[in-house]
Amino acid sequence: MKMKKVFMGAAVAALGLFTASCSDNGGKLNQDKPLIFFNRQPSDPTTGAIDMDTMNFSDQTYYVGFDAAGGGAVQGKLITDYLATKTKAEIDKNGDGYIGYCLFIGDIGHNDSKARTEGIRKALGTWKDSTDPSNKQEGKVTVKDGELKVKELDAKEMKSDAGATWDATTATTSTGTWFSQYGDQIDLLVSNNDGMAMGALKSSSFVDGTPIFGYDANLDALEAVKAGTLTGTVSQNVDAQAIGTLQLIRNMLDGVTGADVVKKGITEKDQYGNQVTAEMQYKSDTKALLALNSGINKDNVDNYLNTRDSGIKQINGEEKKVLLTLYNSSDNFLSSSYKPALEYYAKLLNIKLTIVEGDGQSESTCLDKFTNLDQYDAYAVNMVKTNSGQDYLRKLKA
């Protein structure tokens, strides 16, 4: 009997050692640590429905992004405001009575891409209750001296042969194809992001002076707007998103709970006196913290060049370790805007980031690097596919 007690005690002790070795942070299990999905909201790529099974994984699971639907509307208004300043003769190149445009679609299964396509089509009157590339109708817009009909000449998902979406090189090739096919029927080009718009500008077939609109406010795009080669873009306030992602993690690791998790450092000052200056809104039904958007053209572009949020200062909190995934190492928006912002604010918030990057095509290129989870205090996930949330949860529960 005594031997049995000794055996059981040893087993319990061994189990305790095993548990301690499998999770840091005071013995906390990996599945109980803060988890932020960002930039790609867990959702069904066909219907766009938010994956609430993933979002309800724990009370420390949130999404940080931007107001996608609002952003689509901002881009649409940016375009129609521009057209309203032009006469028929200035915008209708061949005088056929139509504004003909081509649309660069980033990813037909991505909620942000869908929202931008919808916003563009609604503004131009070509919306036909669908973001399908082939499903559109004739529209009409107001110009300086009357009205012009609008025709979407073509719309195409910019997917590379290897399967990467939002592909700038494919946009370059497509621009050549479109100008060869439609010639002076093309009065306008519109893109779901800046990377593809900049890709279009690189095409030898691009006709100088053709109005072209992007989305993201990447530095190279802002410089192109200032130079007059890119007509406009939309800021989704990437700095606010980067701060939001890191601030939620910092809050939870500092012991902030309840509604204060999405308020401290966001809509009110945190214990360190920090607060993001850009407006952000929290949607409790989807557990989403969203930055708002703003249109940028040559008149206001200087306000968006080389700025960091002065509301975030260096803190003296304990250093925390965060494992963060980026879905595509080649994505222009992530590499030139989001990643630098994350790295900048992580230092201020005393967060040590370990960033692993995928290829934009296969989820395994991120999942295979989502390892050594016990070494981290929290996780931030930017998925390759929006319906891959459960794959990350399974690794956290393992």
Secondary structure, DSSP 8 states (H G I E B T S, - for coil): -HHHHHHHHHHHHHHHHHHHHH--TTT--GGGS-EEEESS-SB-TTT--B-HHHHTS-TTEEEEEE-HHHHHHHHHHHHHHHHTTS-HHHH-TT-SSEEEEEEEES-TT-HHHHHHHHHHHHHHT-B-S---TT-B--EEEEETTEEEEEEEEEEEE---TTS-SS-HHHHHHHHHHHHHHHGGGEEEEEESSHHHHHHHHT-TT--TT--EE-SS--HHHHHHHHHTSS-BEEE--HHHHHHHHHHHHHHHHTT--GGGGGTBTTTB--TTS---SS-EEEETTTTEEEE--EEE-TTTGGGGSS---TT-----S--EEEEEEESBTT-HHIIIIIHHHHHHHHHHTTEEEEEEE-BSS-THHHHTT---GGG-SEEEE--SSTT-HHHHHHHHH-
